[in-house]
């Protein structure tokens, strides 16, 4: 789960613990390196991260973002002594900050994928860093979305871990260490009256009020849920120092945990019903296709029958139009007439008698 920017104006974005954990986690990872230091937060958004770093002990934090509306909110919500916000382009850091002393620590989370010239962006970071300073740069893993044909219109390009490593190392040099950011699953045991279990607020500012929990253990991932550069949420490179793993979690109810599984079971049942219905439909289609073939065969037989009838009718019309048939019709007409008919019938009877006398075995 991710968002291009967290919005702290009332009514714009509700508090979401998973989303908050992802964004807060990167700053909590950076916080130990910022104590007593001058810190630059590049692409600071609405300023919550700069505020958190100052509260964790940074001597001075300057947040820079290209969005004027984001800086306006940052100045309104998170400005304090030692925290300053500037409107500026991440590609022009030396020009924007050239009159200031170099920074001891520079953080830039989820920025490199947005800029059209990443090399210039990284070179600008290097130019405003104090000697021996620390750099922390992260980049989202968009690969899983890309495989499903989902593109982010705000991202100039998608990086694999290898591509991110090659781009950043080519400008900043070899890092102290590479890290992967990924979601957590687990459980918390807290007092029944703890406000962290019973929060009713939807204010996004809750994310800067996280409670530090020192007691905890990190279990290894399940084999079927193992985290790789291809399946993580984001990559993080650190130059000048090495950090410790950071765990950020929020309680959820058992009902909230089970609901997706219930939904999955329902979905599986629906798929099974759909598969059964599809099989019945296929059988019905096969039956209809056989009926159509039968009708076609019957149609062919009927056409043949009609064709033979047509040939017979044509032959009959040919006979009826012949001269012999017309003569025969006139003969029958004469034999039926009251005048000459008895004479013809008598002659025909006499002829039959003579033939039988002459040819006794001949039938007439």
MOZI-V191572 format. One record per residue. N is the residue number from 1. PHI is phi as a letter, one per 40 degrees, with the letter a starting at -180 (* if undefined). PSI is psi in degrees with one decimal (none if undefined). Layout:
# MOZI-V191572
N/PHI/PSI
N/PHI/PSI
This chain:
# MOZI-V191572
1/*/134.3
2/a/167.6
3/a/144.4
4/c/-33.9
5/a/140.9
6/c/132.9
7/b/121.0
8/b/-2.3
9/c/138.9
10/d/133.9
11/g/-8.5
12/c/-37.9
13/a/126.0
14/c/156.1
15/c/128.4
16/b/117.1
17/c/-41.3
18/c/-43.7
19/c/-43.5
20/c/-41.7
21/c/-41.6
22/c/-44.5
23/c/-41.7
24/c/-37.0
25/d/-40.6
26/c/-40.0
27/c/-35.8
28/c/-32.2
29/c/-38.4
30/c/-26.1
31/d/-44.4
32/c/-23.4
33/c/-4.8
34/b/-7.0
35/d/122.0
36/g/9.5
37/b/160.6
38/c/125.3
39/b/138.0
40/b/126.4
41/b/103.4
42/c/129.5
43/g/58.2
44/c/-8.3
45/g/-132.9
46/c/13.6
47/g/2.6
48/c/-37.3
49/c/-42.0
50/c/-40.5
51/c/-43.8
52/c/-40.9
53/c/-38.5
54/c/-41.8
55/c/-26.5
56/c/2.8
57/h/2.6
58/c/140.0
59/c/-35.4
60/a/138.9
61/b/128.8
62/b/122.4
63/b/134.1
64/b/134.6
65/a/146.9
66/c/-18.8
67/c/115.2
68/c/-38.3
69/c/-34.6
70/c/-43.0
71/c/-34.3
72/c/-43.2
73/c/-41.1
74/d/-44.6
75/c/-33.9
76/c/-41.3
77/c/-35.3
78/b/3.6
79/c/142.6
80/a/178.0
81/d/127.9
82/g/1.7
83/b/120.2
84/b/146.0
85/b/135.1
86/b/143.8
87/c/126.3
88/a/162.5
89/c/133.7
90/c/-18.5
91/c/-5.0
92/b/41.1
93/c/-44.1
94/c/-39.9
95/c/-35.7
96/c/-36.6
97/b/12.3
98/c/-28.4
99/c/2.4
100/b/156.2
101/c/152.6
102/c/158.5
103/c/144.6
104/c/-34.9
105/b/133.5
106/b/125.5
107/b/140.5
108/a/101.4
109/b/126.9
110/f/52.5
111/b/-41.1
112/d/-30.8
113/c/-14.9
114/c/-27.9
115/c/140.3
116/c/-18.8
117/b/81.8
118/c/-33.3
119/c/-44.1
120/c/-38.9
121/d/-48.2
122/c/-38.2
123/c/-35.3
124/c/-40.8
125/c/-45.4
126/c/-35.4
127/c/-25.6
128/b/11.0
129/c/137.5
130/c/153.2
131/d/134.1
132/g/13.3
133/c/174.9
134/b/136.9
135/b/134.7
136/b/119.1
137/b/130.5
138/b/162.1
139/a/134.6
140/c/151.8
141/c/99.4
142/c/5.1
143/c/-40.4
144/c/-40.0
145/c/-41.6
146/c/-36.9
147/c/-26.4
148/c/9.2
149/g/16.7
150/c/123.2
151/b/147.7
152/c/116.1
153/c/-15.7
154/c/-8.0
155/b/130.5
156/c/-30.5
157/a/165.6
158/b/135.1
159/b/135.6
160/c/169.3
161/c/-41.7
162/c/-40.7
163/c/-40.0
164/c/-43.4
165/c/-44.4
166/c/-43.9
167/c/-49.5
168/c/-42.1
169/c/-30.5
170/c/-22.3
171/b/-44.6
172/c/-10.0
173/g/177.9
174/c/135.6
175/c/166.3
176/c/-36.2
177/a/153.1
178/b/145.0
179/b/157.6
180/b/136.2
181/b/135.5
182/a/157.0
183/c/164.7
184/b/155.1
185/b/147.1
186/i/-152.9
187/a/153.6
188/b/144.1
189/b/112.9
190/b/160.7
191/d/144.8
192/c/-25.0
193/c/1.8
194/c/132.5
195/c/-21.9
196/c/-22.4
197/c/-19.3
198/b/23.0
199/c/131.7
200/b/-5.1
201/c/147.0
202/b/10.4
203/c/125.7
204/c/-21.5
205/c/-10.8
206/d/-26.2
207/c/-20.9
208/c/-0.3
209/b/30.3
210/c/143.9
211/c/135.2
212/c/128.9
213/b/105.6
214/c/-32.4
215/c/118.9
216/a/161.2
217/b/145.2
218/b/114.3
219/c/154.7
220/c/155.4
221/c/153.5
222/c/151.0
223/d/-37.4
224/c/2.4
225/b/19.8
226/c/146.6
227/c/128.5
228/b/168.5
229/d/-25.0
230/c/-19.6
231/b/-0.4
232/c/177.5
233/c/-43.8
234/a/164.6
235/b/151.0
236/a/124.4
237/b/142.1
238/b/127.2
239/b/132.4
240/g/-12.1
241/a/173.1
242/b/143.2
243/b/172.3
244/b/152.1
245/d/142.4
246/b/133.0
247/b/125.0
248/b/122.8
249/b/162.6
250/a/141.8
251/c/148.0
252/b/156.8
253/c/158.7
254/c/-35.1
255/c/-45.0
256/c/-33.2
257/c/-40.5
258/c/-26.3
259/d/-44.2
260/c/-35.2
261/c/-38.4
262/c/-43.7
263/c/-37.4
264/c/-41.8
265/c/-41.7
266/c/-42.0
267/c/-42.1
268/c/-42.4
269/c/-41.2
270/c/-39.7
271/c/-39.1
272/c/-43.2
273/c/-40.4
274/c/-39.5
275/c/-40.6
276/c/-43.8
277/c/-37.4
278/c/-39.4
279/c/-42.4
280/c/-40.3
281/c/-40.3
282/c/-41.4
283/c/-40.9
284/c/-40.9
285/c/-42.2
286/c/-40.5
287/c/-45.7
288/c/-38.8
289/c/-39.6
290/c/-40.0
291/c/-40.0
292/c/-41.2
293/c/-40.4
294/c/-44.1
295/c/-38.3
296/c/-43.1
297/c/-43.7
298/c/-37.3
299/c/-40.6
300/c/-45.7
301/c/-40.9
302/c/-38.4
303/c/-39.5
304/c/-43.2
305/c/-45.0
306/c/-34.5
307/c/-41.2
308/c/-38.6
309/c/-38.9
310/c/-39.6
311/c/-40.3
312/c/-42.3
313/c/-39.3
314/c/-41.0
315/c/-39.3
316/c/-42.3
317/c/-34.4
318/c/-42.0
319/c/-45.8
320/c/-26.5
321/c/-0.3
322/c/160.6
323/c/-39.4
324/c/-39.4
325/c/-39.0
326/c/-38.5
327/c/-41.5
328/c/-39.2
329/c/-38.3
330/c/-36.0
331/c/-48.5
332/c/-34.1
333/c/-38.3
334/c/-40.9
335/c/-20.7
336/c/-7.0
337/c/150.3
338/c/-21.5
339/c/-66.8
340/c/-13.5
341/d/-48.5
342/c/-33.9
343/c/-46.3
344/c/-41.7
345/c/-37.0
346/c/-42.5
347/c/-38.3
348/c/-36.3
349/c/-39.9
350/c/-37.9
351/c/-41.9
352/c/-39.5
353/c/-44.3
354/c/-39.6
355/c/-42.2
356/c/-34.2
357/c/-39.1
358/c/-41.8
359/b/84.5
360/d/-32.9
361/c/-2.8
362/c/131.1
363/c/139.1
364/b/none
